[in-house]
Amino acid sequence: MSTLLTYISVNDGKIKRSSLEVLSRCNELAEQHNLISAAIIIDKDAAGLAKQLKAYGPSVIYIIEDPVFKNHLNTPLIRALSLAIEKINPNILAFASTEGSKDILGALSANRGAASLSDVSEFELTDTGVKAKRPVMASKIISAVEANDSLVLITVRSGSYDAVEHPADSKIEEIPFTIDDIDLKMILKEIITASGDKIDLSEAETVIAAGRGVKDEEGRKLIDELASVLNAGIGASRALTEAGVYDPSLQIGQTGKVVSPQLYIGIGISGAIQHVAGMANSKVIVAINKDPDAPIFDIADYGIVGDLYKILPPFIEELKKIKSN
């Protein structure tokens, strides 16, 4: 029986929500087409994470465990995935579209002689491979793409599907793996995170995005306070990152991060197409802007027209009251 294999991405010892979304889609397709849905975890504590993954119902969970996977390194990861492909022989190997998957997709595809589809928002199985939809040109156009091969590698945008719990008595199978230090051409010595980037934007359930309207330290304090009340990640428009108000790593948009939270609140953001490309998959969009004709209101589920410096203080206080009750 053919196998749909999902690579489970891990960050700071936690399974990424975006990988669970992809696994849920593969579970759905496996059920529809009478296939096997399997997952693979490659991490220094893969066995412990596999127990958590049972809640999302793959038939088999393959694990490759080694201290070398403490941090993302291309060489051992590509080698481990190649080994897994040889052993499992899947028809599809699906990834969440993350910085890590983008880093290795091309090399893995070339090494295995496999077709690849990157950064898709929807995908279906065909008799000979996969067909998918892929946003291009800052999401202004949705292109239809198709890959016909015995193995197709695919990366899926965060927020494209829901992560659905489906507890199962998944079989856990370890794949032996070793690598010599001499094979490591690159050594990761330190990871430096952006100041204030406390919550991973790509995984955040709630995102507060600051735009040009947040023009001073008072505005930043209001953004920080709102994010604290909602336990939200903080992002920014390109205008603010280029001005040095926020770190460039917090930029949301076509040339920044793609986010897909349950709740996105854009504050002082006009809604330029480059920014919208990075947050259009948000489930609920709230916009606060003093310009009633700002483009962001065209995609917002809820909009408030007014000065953020007058709106946010009472808004924050009301949220605090709701939380306290």
Secondary structure, DSSP 4 states (H G I P E B T S, - for coil): --EEEEEE-EETTEE-HHHHHHHHHHHHHHHHHT-EEEEEEEETTHHHHHHHHGGG--SEEEEEE-GGGGS--HHHHHHHHHHHHHHH--SEEEEE--HHHHHHHHHHHHHHT-EEEEEESEEEE-SSEEEEEEEETTTTEEEEEEEESSSEEEEE-TTSS---------EEEE------GGG-S-------PPTT--S-TTT-SEEEEE-TT--SHHHHHHHHHHHHHHT-EEEE-HHHHHTTSS-GGGBBSTTSB----SEEEEES----HHHHTTTTT-SEEEEEES-TT-GGGGT-SEEEES-HHHHHHHHHHHHHHHHH-
